[in-house]
Amino acid sequence: MSTYHEILGVGPEASQEEIKNAFRRRALECHPDQAEEGKKEEAQQEFRRVREAFEILSDGENGGWSSGMSDDSDAEDSPKRSRGARRSYKEKWRNAKKVRVSKDIVDRVQGLSGEYRRLRRRNKITVPVCALVVASVYIVDPLTLNGSGLFLVDVLLSGLVGGAYGLAIGSVWAYVEIFLNDLRQ
């Protein structure tokens, strides 16, 4: 087993700056573009190992021990590596600092959801009523609107316009109620 420190050629006490410099140096040495034609695959495997070592050591949590990666294993094909990587993300998530939300913020959000419910209730009433009223006016007297010339299309368009009016009326109705409730409290 190799340690990530050995792969980069630094000691366990190396600072982040030393790790970064060692990574740059090793990456230039083993980069596949720098390798001879017959050794590109070998260089690519070594470059993966160097990159993985840098990623782990720059986090500073793993302590430099490889997660199942030996000198002759391929980093992408190692199932131990992928399970270890997932495990480390889970651990980071579990160990993350918890966010505390004040009661005032929770009360405000719950208040907003109450306002939203009131708005939806009012719009459930006004949108269909206004759409039917405007569509029925057009059905009673088709000459009130000069639209596309096709009766069914004109009825649907007038219903859509009525629905938009209903949405506006329902919203105003709900916000007036909310405003009046705030004044009473």
C-alpha positions as CSV (number, residue, x, y, z in Angstrom):
1,M,0.0,0.0,0.0
2,S,1.2,3.5,-0.8
3,T,0.4,6.6,1.1
4,Y,-0.7,9.7,-0.7
5,H,2.3,11.5,0.8
6,E,4.6,9.0,-0.9
7,I,2.9,9.4,-4.2
8,L,3.5,13.1,-4.1
9,G,6.9,12.8,-2.5
10,V,6.2,14.8,0.6
11,G,6.3,14.0,4.3
12,P,3.2,13.7,6.6
13,E,4.0,17.0,8.1
14,A,3.9,18.8,4.8
15,S,1.9,22.1,4.6
16,Q,-0.9,22.7,2.1
17,E,1.5,24.9,0.1
18,E,4.1,22.1,0.0
19,I,1.5,19.6,-1.1
20,K,0.3,21.9,-3.9
21,N,3.9,22.5,-5.1
22,A,4.7,18.7,-5.0
23,F,1.5,18.0,-7.0
24,R,2.5,20.5,-9.7
25,R,6.0,19.1,-9.9
26,R,4.7,15.5,-10.1
27,A,1.9,16.4,-12.5
28,L,4.4,17.8,-14.9
29,E,6.7,14.8,-14.6
30,C,4.0,12.2,-15.3
31,H,1.5,14.0,-17.5
32,P,0.5,11.8,-20.4
33,D,1.2,14.6,-22.9
34,Q,4.9,14.6,-21.8
35,A,5.3,10.8,-22.1
36,E,6.8,8.9,-25.0
37,E,4.4,7.3,-27.4
38,G,4.6,3.7,-26.0
39,K,4.3,4.8,-22.3
40,K,1.2,7.1,-22.5
41,E,-1.1,4.6,-20.8
42,E,1.4,4.1,-17.9
43,A,1.8,7.9,-17.6
44,Q,-2.0,8.3,-17.5
45,Q,-2.4,5.8,-14.6
46,E,0.4,7.6,-12.7
47,F,-1.2,11.0,-13.4
48,R,-4.5,9.7,-12.0
49,R,-2.8,8.5,-8.8
50,V,-1.0,11.9,-8.4
51,R,-4.3,13.8,-8.9
52,E,-6.1,11.5,-6.4
53,A,-3.4,12.0,-3.9
54,F,-3.5,15.7,-4.2
55,E,-7.3,15.8,-3.9
56,I,-7.3,13.7,-0.8
57,L,-4.4,15.5,0.9
58,S,-5.7,19.0,0.0
59,D,-8.8,18.0,2.0
60,G,-6.6,17.2,5.0
61,E,-9.0,14.7,6.5
62,N,-7.7,11.3,5.2
63,G,-4.3,11.5,6.8
64,G,-2.6,10.2,3.6
65,W,-3.5,6.6,3.7
66,S,-4.8,5.2,0.5
67,S,-8.3,3.8,0.3
68,G,-7.6,0.4,-1.2
69,M,-5.3,1.7,-3.9
70,S,-2.1,-0.2,-4.4
71,D,0.9,0.7,-6.6
72,D,-0.4,-1.4,-9.5
73,S,-4.2,-0.7,-9.3
74,D,-6.1,1.6,-11.7
75,A,-7.7,4.4,-9.8
76,E,-10.8,4.5,-12.0
77,D,-11.5,0.8,-11.8
78,S,-11.0,0.5,-8.1
79,P,-14.4,-0.2,-6.4
80,K,-12.9,0.4,-3.0
81,R,-11.9,3.9,-4.0
82,S,-15.5,4.8,-5.2
83,R,-17.0,3.4,-2.0
84,G,-14.5,5.3,0.1
85,A,-15.1,8.5,-1.8
86,R,-18.8,8.2,-1.2
87,R,-18.3,7.4,2.4
88,S,-16.1,10.4,2.8
89,Y,-18.7,12.7,1.3
90,K,-21.3,11.2,3.7
91,E,-19.0,11.8,6.6
92,K,-18.4,15.4,5.6
93,W,-22.2,15.9,5.4
94,R,-22.8,14.3,8.8
95,N,-20.0,16.3,10.4
96,A,-21.0,19.6,8.9
97,K,-22.2,22.2,11.3
98,K,-25.9,22.3,11.8
99,V,-27.7,25.4,10.7
100,R,-29.9,26.9,13.4
101,V,-33.0,28.9,12.3
102,S,-34.6,31.3,14.7
103,K,-38.2,30.9,15.7
104,D,-38.9,34.3,14.2
105,I,-37.9,33.1,10.7
106,V,-39.9,30.0,11.0
107,D,-43.0,32.0,12.1
108,R,-42.6,34.3,9.1
109,V,-42.3,31.4,6.7
110,Q,-45.4,29.7,8.2
111,G,-47.2,33.1,7.9
112,L,-46.2,33.2,4.2
113,S,-47.6,29.7,3.6
114,G,-50.9,30.8,5.3
115,E,-51.0,33.8,3.0
116,Y,-50.3,31.6,0.0
117,R,-53.2,29.3,1.0
118,R,-55.5,32.2,1.4
119,L,-54.5,33.5,-2.1
120,R,-55.1,30.1,-3.6
121,R,-58.5,29.8,-2.0
122,R,-59.6,33.1,-3.4
123,N,-58.3,32.4,-6.8
124,K,-60.1,29.0,-6.9
125,I,-63.3,31.0,-6.6
126,T,-62.6,34.0,-8.8
127,V,-60.8,32.5,-11.8
128,P,-63.5,30.1,-12.9
129,V,-66.3,32.5,-12.2
130,C,-64.7,35.3,-14.2
131,A,-63.8,33.0,-17.0
132,L,-67.4,31.7,-17.2
133,V,-68.9,35.2,-17.0
134,V,-66.7,36.6,-19.8
135,A,-67.3,33.4,-22.0
136,S,-71.0,33.5,-21.3
137,V,-71.2,37.2,-22.4
138,Y,-69.5,36.3,-25.6
139,I,-71.9,33.3,-26.1
140,V,-75.0,35.5,-25.5
141,D,-73.8,38.3,-27.8
142,P,-71.0,37.1,-30.2
143,L,-70.6,40.6,-31.7
144,T,-69.2,42.0,-28.5
145,L,-65.7,40.7,-29.3
146,N,-64.2,40.7,-32.7
147,G,-61.5,38.0,-32.4
148,S,-60.4,35.3,-34.8
149,G,-63.7,34.8,-36.5
150,L,-64.0,31.2,-35.3
151,F,-66.7,30.9,-32.6
152,L,-65.1,28.2,-30.5
153,V,-61.6,29.9,-30.5
154,D,-63.2,33.2,-29.6
155,V,-65.1,31.6,-26.7
156,L,-61.9,30.0,-25.4
157,L,-59.9,33.2,-25.7
158,S,-62.6,35.2,-23.9
159,G,-62.5,32.5,-21.2
160,L,-58.8,32.9,-20.9
161,V,-59.1,36.7,-20.6
162,G,-61.8,36.2,-18.0
163,G,-59.5,33.9,-16.1
164,A,-56.7,36.4,-16.1
165,Y,-59.2,39.0,-14.7
166,G,-60.3,36.5,-12.1
167,L,-56.7,35.9,-11.0
168,A,-56.2,39.6,-10.6
169,I,-59.5,40.0,-8.7
170,G,-58.8,37.0,-6.4
171,S,-55.3,38.2,-5.6
172,V,-56.5,41.7,-4.7
173,W,-59.3,40.1,-2.6
174,A,-56.8,37.9,-0.7
175,Y,-54.3,40.7,-0.1
176,V,-57.0,43.1,1.2
177,E,-58.0,40.4,3.6
178,I,-54.4,39.8,4.7
179,F,-53.9,43.6,5.1
180,L,-57.1,43.9,7.2
181,N,-56.1,41.0,9.4
182,D,-52.7,42.6,10.0
183,L,-54.5,45.8,11.0
184,R,-56.7,44.0,13.5
185,Q,-53.7,42.3,15.2
